[in-house]
Amino acid sequence: MIEKIVLDYLKDRLKEDVYMEVPKNKSSFVLIEKTGSTQNDRIFEATIAIQSYATSMLKASVLNEKVKEAMLDIATLNEICRVRLNSDYNYTDVETKQYRYQAVFDITHY
């Protein structure tokens, strides 16, 4: 499962906590979500959105840069064929008033 691969990989690479669900009472963390996928024979492609939450816009953008740097090296894992940054942007949550950035990656994997 690509989400578990990315989760474990980022937990090893980042100092911030990494989750697949929004934790309670945390102000700075990374959140992983698969937004889509396709399959052709035994080759899979997934779109993964990674949100960087922090206490300020600057801290969220810095965390986003760390996420991007780590993710661009994920292709060193045997399960990953290719990774491409699709887009990244300010994604501040207006409902909860939390600062966040989102980076979207296209990942080809086995």
OpenMM code with the backbone's topology and positions (N, CA, C; nanometers):
from openmm import Vec3, app, unit

residues = "MET ILE GLU LYS ILE VAL LEU ASP TYR LEU LYS ASP ARG LEU LYS GLU ASP VAL TYR MET GLU VAL PRO LYS ASN LYS SER SER PHE VAL LEU ILE GLU LYS THR GLY SER THR GLN ASN ASP ARG ILE PHE GLU ALA THR ILE ALA ILE GLN SER TYR ALA THR SER MET LEU LYS ALA SER VAL LEU ASN GLU LYS VAL LYS GLU ALA MET LEU ASP ILE ALA THR LEU ASN GLU ILE CYS ARG VAL ARG LEU ASN SER ASP TYR ASN TYR THR ASP VAL GLU THR LYS GLN TYR ARG TYR GLN ALA VAL PHE ASP ILE THR HIS TYR".split()
positions = [
    Vec3(0.0856, -0.1178, 0.0000),
    Vec3(0.0000, 0.0000, 0.0000),
    Vec3(0.0901, 0.1240, 0.0000),
    Vec3(0.0732, 0.2091, -0.0997),
    Vec3(0.1623, 0.3238, -0.1177),
    Vec3(0.1562, 0.4212, -0.0006),
    Vec3(0.0399, 0.4369, 0.0603),
    Vec3(0.0293, 0.5292, 0.1738),
    Vec3(0.1210, 0.4861, 0.2885),
    Vec3(0.1249, 0.3578, 0.3169),
    Vec3(0.2099, 0.3053, 0.4249),
    Vec3(0.3578, 0.3221, 0.3897),
    Vec3(0.3931, 0.3016, 0.2650),
    Vec3(0.5317, 0.3206, 0.2211),
    Vec3(0.5734, 0.4658, 0.2418),
    Vec3(0.4899, 0.5595, 0.1982),
    Vec3(0.5209, 0.7016, 0.2132),
    Vec3(0.5230, 0.7409, 0.3607),
    Vec3(0.4277, 0.6926, 0.4372),
    Vec3(0.4219, 0.7212, 0.5812),
    Vec3(0.5510, 0.6773, 0.6512),
    Vec3(0.5897, 0.5542, 0.6313),
    Vec3(0.7104, 0.5022, 0.6959),
    Vec3(0.8346, 0.5772, 0.6492),
    Vec3(0.8414, 0.6061, 0.5206),
    Vec3(0.9562, 0.6772, 0.4644),
    Vec3(0.9695, 0.8168, 0.5262),
    Vec3(0.8593, 0.8920, 0.5306),
    Vec3(0.8658, 1.0283, 0.5849),
    Vec3(0.8902, 1.0278, 0.7358),
    Vec3(0.8393, 0.9291, 0.8061),
    Vec3(0.8674, 0.9196, 0.9499),
    Vec3(1.0167, 0.9046, 0.9748),
    Vec3(1.0850, 0.8336, 0.8864),
    Vec3(1.2303, 0.8166, 0.8985),
    Vec3(1.3075, 0.9414, 0.8570),
    Vec3(1.2525, 1.0200, 0.7657),
    Vec3(1.3260, 1.1311, 0.7069),
    Vec3(1.3000, 1.2672, 0.7718),
    Vec3(1.1854, 1.2847, 0.8368),
    Vec3(1.1483, 1.4153, 0.8912),
    Vec3(1.1543, 1.4154, 1.0440),
    Vec3(1.1773, 1.5319, 1.1002),
    Vec3(1.1735, 1.5469, 1.2463),
    Vec3(1.0303, 1.5655, 1.2955),
    Vec3(0.9439, 1.6168, 1.2102),
    Vec3(0.8034, 1.6375, 1.2466),
    Vec3(0.7294, 1.5042, 1.2480),
    Vec3(0.6220, 1.4974, 1.3262),
    Vec3(0.5376, 1.3789, 1.3276),
    Vec3(0.4605, 1.3710, 1.1962),
    Vec3(0.4397, 1.2480, 1.1485),
    Vec3(0.3708, 1.2241, 1.0215),
    Vec3(0.2511, 1.1338, 1.0493),
    Vec3(0.1345, 1.1717, 0.9931),
    Vec3(0.0100, 1.0993, 1.0186),
    Vec3(-0.0679, 1.0786, 0.8895),
    Vec3(-0.1689, 0.9928, 0.9000),
    Vec3(-0.2655, 0.9759, 0.7909),
    Vec3(-0.4026, 1.0297, 0.8303),
    Vec3(-0.4163, 1.0729, 0.9554),
    Vec3(-0.5372, 1.1393, 1.0032),
    Vec3(-0.4944, 1.2591, 1.0864),
    Vec3(-0.5766, 1.3627, 1.0889),
    Vec3(-0.5435, 1.4821, 1.1666),
    Vec3(-0.5421, 1.4455, 1.3150),
    Vec3(-0.4293, 1.4662, 1.3820),
    Vec3(-0.4217, 1.4344, 1.5252),
    Vec3(-0.4881, 1.5428, 1.6093),
    Vec3(-0.5284, 1.5072, 1.7277),
    Vec3(-0.5858, 1.6058, 1.8198),
    Vec3(-0.4730, 1.6785, 1.8930),
    Vec3(-0.4916, 1.8062, 1.9133),
    Vec3(-0.4002, 1.8886, 1.9940),
    Vec3(-0.2569, 1.8917, 1.9436),
    Vec3(-0.2371, 1.8874, 1.8118),
    Vec3(-0.1044, 1.9026, 1.7532),
    Vec3(-0.1099, 2.0256, 1.6623),
    Vec3(-0.0083, 2.1097, 1.6706),
    Vec3(-0.0084, 2.2295, 1.5879),
    Vec3(0.0900, 2.2211, 1.4717),
    Vec3(0.1848, 2.1288, 1.4802),
    Vec3(0.2836, 2.1150, 1.3743),
    Vec3(0.3001, 1.9665, 1.3418),
    Vec3(0.2677, 1.9298, 1.2162),
    Vec3(0.2745, 1.7900, 1.1749),
    Vec3(0.2601, 1.7810, 1.0236),
    Vec3(0.2781, 1.6602, 0.9712),
    Vec3(0.2630, 1.6320, 0.8287),
    Vec3(0.1513, 1.5300, 0.8134),
    Vec3(0.0659, 1.5524, 0.7134),
    Vec3(-0.0490, 1.4661, 0.6892),
    Vec3(-0.0413, 1.4109, 0.5469),
    Vec3(-0.0619, 1.2799, 0.5322),
    Vec3(-0.0546, 1.2129, 0.4020),
    Vec3(-0.1943, 1.1683, 0.3603),
    Vec3(-0.2248, 1.1882, 0.2297),
    Vec3(-0.3541, 1.1430, 0.1773),
    Vec3(-0.3376, 1.1022, 0.0310),
    Vec3(-0.3869, 0.9843, -0.0032),
    Vec3(-0.3889, 0.9437, -0.1440),
    Vec3(-0.5147, 1.0028, -0.2058),
    Vec3(-0.4998, 1.0750, -0.3161),
    Vec3(-0.6147, 1.1396, -0.3788),
    Vec3(-0.6604, 1.0696, -0.5060),
    Vec3(-0.5816, 0.9728, -0.5533),
    Vec3(-0.6200, 0.8992, -0.6726),
    Vec3(-0.5145, 0.7968, -0.7090),
    Vec3(-0.5544, 0.7020, -0.7956),
    Vec3(-0.4586, 0.6018, -0.8393),
    Vec3(-0.5084, 0.5328, -0.9662),
    Vec3(-0.4132, 0.4715, -1.0382),
    Vec3(-0.4438, 0.3906, -1.1553),
    Vec3(-0.3527, 0.2693, -1.1530),
    Vec3(-0.3863, 0.1707, -1.2382),
    Vec3(-0.3041, 0.0505, -1.2467),
    Vec3(-0.3005, 0.0037, -1.3908),
    Vec3(-0.1800, -0.0369, -1.4362),
    Vec3(-0.1618, -0.0958, -1.5681),
    Vec3(-0.0740, -0.2178, -1.5483),
    Vec3(-0.1313, -0.3365, -1.5625),
    Vec3(-0.0632, -0.4632, -1.5301),
    Vec3(-0.0204, -0.4586, -1.3834),
    Vec3(0.1085, -0.4695, -1.3564),
    Vec3(0.1580, -0.4682, -1.2186),
    Vec3(0.2232, -0.3354, -1.1803),
    Vec3(0.2058, -0.2344, -1.2636),
    Vec3(0.2603, -0.1013, -1.2359),
    Vec3(0.1450, -0.0122, -1.1888),
    Vec3(0.1654, 0.0548, -1.0749),
    Vec3(0.0640, 0.1412, -1.0160),
    Vec3(0.1096, 0.2858, -1.0220),
    Vec3(0.0151, 0.3753, -1.0343),
    Vec3(0.0428, 0.5180, -1.0240),
    Vec3(-0.0527, 0.5764, -0.9210),
    Vec3(0.0025, 0.6565, -0.8309),
    Vec3(-0.0790, 0.7170, -0.7255),
    Vec3(-0.0493, 0.8660, -0.7174),
    Vec3(-0.1514, 0.9411, -0.6847),
    Vec3(-0.1351, 1.0827, -0.6549),
    Vec3(-0.1481, 1.0969, -0.5038),
    Vec3(-0.0430, 1.1515, -0.4435),
    Vec3(-0.0356, 1.1649, -0.2984),
    Vec3(-0.0268, 1.3127, -0.2628),
    Vec3(-0.1180, 1.3589, -0.1777),
    Vec3(-0.1150, 1.4966, -0.1269),
    Vec3(-0.0551, 1.4931, 0.0130),
    Vec3(0.0444, 1.5786, 0.0347),
    Vec3(0.1093, 1.5843, 0.1653),
    Vec3(0.0962, 1.7261, 0.2187),
    Vec3(0.0281, 1.7381, 0.3317),
    Vec3(0.0033, 1.8682, 0.3919),
    Vec3(0.0982, 1.8907, 0.5083),
    Vec3(0.1571, 2.0096, 0.5104),
    Vec3(0.2497, 2.0496, 0.6167),
    Vec3(0.1817, 2.1543, 0.7030),
    Vec3(0.1480, 2.1180, 0.8253),
    Vec3(0.0820, 2.2077, 0.9202),
    Vec3(0.1857, 2.2687, 1.0142),
    Vec3(0.1682, 2.3967, 1.0488),
    Vec3(0.2585, 2.4622, 1.1442),
    Vec3(0.1891, 2.5823, 1.2065),
    Vec3(0.2570, 2.6455, 1.3028),
    Vec3(0.1989, 2.7568, 1.3790),
    Vec3(0.2103, 2.8909, 1.3069),
    Vec3(0.2830, 2.8960, 1.1965),
    Vec3(0.2913, 3.0191, 1.1179),
    Vec3(0.3036, 2.9824, 0.9709),
    Vec3(0.2752, 3.0788, 0.8847),
    Vec3(0.2865, 3.0573, 0.7408),
    Vec3(0.4303, 3.0228, 0.7035),
    Vec3(0.5256, 3.0929, 0.7636),
    Vec3(0.6669, 3.0675, 0.7346),
    Vec3(0.7052, 2.9251, 0.7753),
    Vec3(0.6674, 2.8844, 0.8957),
    Vec3(0.7021, 2.7495, 0.9412),
    Vec3(0.6367, 2.6421, 0.8542),
    Vec3(0.5144, 2.6671, 0.8101),
    Vec3(0.4473, 2.5711, 0.7214),
    Vec3(0.5193, 2.5623, 0.5868),
    Vec3(0.5644, 2.6757, 0.5352),
    Vec3(0.6355, 2.6739, 0.4068),
    Vec3(0.7716, 2.6070, 0.4192),
    Vec3(0.8404, 2.6272, 0.5310),
    Vec3(0.9699, 2.5616, 0.5537),
    Vec3(0.9502, 2.4103, 0.5655),
    Vec3(0.8488, 2.3677, 0.6376),
    Vec3(0.8200, 2.2250, 0.6500),
    Vec3(0.7843, 2.1660, 0.5137),
    Vec3(0.7100, 2.2400, 0.4341),
    Vec3(0.6758, 2.1959, 0.2988),
    Vec3(0.8018, 2.1726, 0.2157),
    Vec3(0.8994, 2.2602, 0.2276),
    Vec3(1.0256, 2.2430, 0.1542),
    Vec3(1.0988, 2.1172, 0.1995),
    Vec3(1.0946, 2.0869, 0.3279),
    Vec3(1.1579, 1.9650, 0.3796),
    Vec3(1.0866, 1.8409, 0.3261),
    Vec3(0.9540, 1.8479, 0.3192),
    Vec3(0.8761, 1.7373, 0.2640),
    Vec3(0.9136, 1.7156, 0.1174),
    Vec3(0.9197, 1.8229, 0.0398),
    Vec3(0.9539, 1.8101, -0.1020),
    Vec3(1.0928, 1.7503, -0.1201),
    Vec3(1.1878, 1.7973, -0.0423),
    Vec3(1.3239, 1.7458, -0.0516),
    Vec3(1.3282, 1.5958, -0.0214),
    Vec3(1.2583, 1.5553, 0.0841),
    Vec3(1.2551, 1.4138, 0.1203),
    Vec3(1.1851, 1.3309, 0.0123),
    Vec3(1.0729, 1.3783, -0.0362),
    Vec3(0.9944, 1.3013, -0.1326),
    Vec3(1.0666, 1.2835, -0.2656),
    Vec3(1.1460, 1.3792, -0.3043),
    Vec3(1.2156, 1.3651, -0.4322),
    Vec3(1.3221, 1.2560, -0.4261),
    Vec3(1.3567, 1.2087, -0.3063),
    Vec3(1.4515, 1.0980, -0.2907),
    Vec3(1.3823, 0.9639, -0.2657),
    Vec3(1.2489, 0.9607, -0.2632),
    Vec3(1.1788, 0.8363, -0.2311),
    Vec3(1.1985, 0.7299, -0.3386),
    Vec3(1.2363, 0.7709, -0.4586),
    Vec3(1.2580, 0.6749, -0.5675),
    Vec3(1.3778, 0.5838, -0.5412),
    Vec3(1.4531, 0.6103, -0.4354),
    Vec3(1.5623, 0.5200, -0.3986),
    Vec3(1.5089, 0.3908, -0.3366),
    Vec3(1.3825, 0.3900, -0.2949),
    Vec3(1.3210, 0.2679, -0.2416),
    Vec3(1.2929, 0.1707, -0.3566),
    Vec3(1.3074, 0.0418, -0.3305),
    Vec3(1.2865, -0.0597, -0.4338),
    Vec3(1.1445, -0.0598, -0.4902),
    Vec3(1.0457, -0.0238, -0.4091),
    Vec3(0.9055, -0.0280, -0.4519),
    Vec3(0.8663, 0.0887, -0.5421),
    Vec3(0.9493, 0.1928, -0.5463),
    Vec3(0.9147, 0.3159, -0.6173),
    Vec3(0.9944, 0.3241, -0.7475),
    Vec3(0.9224, 0.3452, -0.8576),
    Vec3(0.9876, 0.3591, -0.9890),
    Vec3(1.0199, 0.5042, -1.0208),
    Vec3(0.9273, 0.5936, -0.9827),
    Vec3(0.9397, 0.7336, -1.0227),
    Vec3(0.8560, 0.8202, -0.9303),
    Vec3(0.9031, 0.9423, -0.9065),
    Vec3(0.8255, 1.0404, -0.8311),
    Vec3(0.8381, 1.1752, -0.9018),
    Vec3(0.7270, 1.2474, -0.9058),
    Vec3(0.7267, 1.3793, -0.9693),
    Vec3(0.6420, 1.4733, -0.8847),
    Vec3(0.6988, 1.5910, -0.8561),
    Vec3(0.6203, 1.6936, -0.7870),
    Vec3(0.5202, 1.7503, -0.8866),
    Vec3(0.3939, 1.7310, -0.8593),
    Vec3(0.2867, 1.7795, -0.9457),
    Vec3(0.2645, 1.9281, -0.9213),
    Vec3(0.2568, 1.9661, -0.7917),
    Vec3(0.2313, 2.1051, -0.7553),
    Vec3(0.2498, 2.1217, -0.6047),
    Vec3(0.2776, 2.2443, -0.5615),
    Vec3(0.2728, 2.2748, -0.4180),
    Vec3(0.2260, 2.4180, -0.4010),
    Vec3(0.1583, 2.4442, -0.2893),
    Vec3(0.0922, 2.5739, -0.2725),
    Vec3(0.0482, 2.5938, -0.1284),
    Vec3(0.0219, 2.7203, -0.0947),
    Vec3(-0.0358, 2.7552, 0.0343),
    Vec3(-0.1764, 2.6970, 0.0394),
    Vec3(-0.2071, 2.6287, 0.1463),
    Vec3(-0.3358, 2.5610, 0.1601),
    Vec3(-0.3907, 2.5821, 0.3008),
    Vec3(-0.3776, 2.7060, 0.3501),
    Vec3(-0.4215, 2.7380, 0.4851),
    Vec3(-0.5683, 2.7002, 0.5026),
    Vec3(-0.5971, 2.6311, 0.6109),
    Vec3(-0.7313, 2.5832, 0.6420),
    Vec3(-0.8108, 2.6971, 0.7054),
    Vec3(-0.9004, 2.7578, 0.6283),
    Vec3(-0.9750, 2.8733, 0.6782),
    Vec3(-1.0753, 2.8337, 0.7867),
    Vec3(-1.1211, 2.7088, 0.7843),
    Vec3(-1.2185, 2.6642, 0.8850),
    Vec3(-1.1539, 2.6501, 1.0227),
    Vec3(-1.0374, 2.5878, 1.0278),
    Vec3(-0.9706, 2.5663, 1.1560),
    Vec3(-0.8675, 2.6738, 1.1868),
    Vec3(-0.8421, 2.7619, 1.0906),
    Vec3(-0.7435, 2.8706, 1.1051),
    Vec3(-0.6020, 2.8171, 1.1274),
    Vec3(-0.5716, 2.7014, 1.0665),
    Vec3(-0.4376, 2.6447, 1.0769),
    Vec3(-0.3606, 2.6714, 0.9481),
    Vec3(-0.2337, 2.7126, 0.9653),
    Vec3(-0.1477, 2.7336, 0.8505),
    Vec3(-0.1021, 2.5989, 0.7967),
    Vec3(-0.1075, 2.5859, 0.6646),
    Vec3(-0.0596, 2.4630, 0.6023),
    Vec3(-0.0235, 2.4891, 0.4571),
    Vec3(0.0667, 2.4088, 0.4096),
    Vec3(0.1016, 2.4025, 0.2681),
    Vec3(0.0693, 2.2622, 0.2217),
    Vec3(0.0454, 2.2484, 0.0907),
    Vec3(0.0207, 2.1150, 0.0354),
    Vec3(0.1120, 2.0932, -0.0839),
    Vec3(0.1763, 1.9776, -0.0860),
    Vec3(0.2577, 1.9348, -0.1994),
    Vec3(0.1929, 1.8077, -0.2548),
    Vec3(0.1734, 1.8048, -0.3861),
    Vec3(0.1084, 1.6914, -0.4517),
    Vec3(0.2119, 1.6202, -0.5386),
    Vec3(0.2226, 1.4885, -0.5193),
    Vec3(0.3206, 1.4089, -0.5909),
    Vec3(0.2531, 1.2994, -0.6712),
    Vec3(0.3078, 1.2737, -0.7902),
    Vec3(0.2667, 1.1596, -0.8712),
    Vec3(0.3747, 1.0534, -0.8543),
    Vec3(0.3359, 0.9355, -0.8069),
    Vec3(0.4307, 0.8302, -0.7748),
    Vec3(0.3970, 0.7052, -0.8554),
    Vec3(0.4963, 0.6525, -0.9246),
    Vec3(0.4825, 0.5246, -0.9952),
    Vec3(0.5512, 0.4202, -0.9087),
    Vec3(0.4793, 0.3104, -0.8828),
    Vec3(0.5323, 0.2094, -0.7903),
    Vec3(0.4842, 0.0697, -0.8275),
    Vec3(0.5485, -0.0300, -0.7648),
    Vec3(0.5110, -0.1718, -0.7851),
    Vec3(0.4136, -0.2152, -0.6805),
] * unit.nanometer
topology = app.Topology()
chain = topology.addChain("A")
for resn in residues:
    res = topology.addResidue(resn, chain)
    for name in ("N", "CA", "C"):
        topology.addAtom(name, app.Element.getBySymbol(name[0]), res)
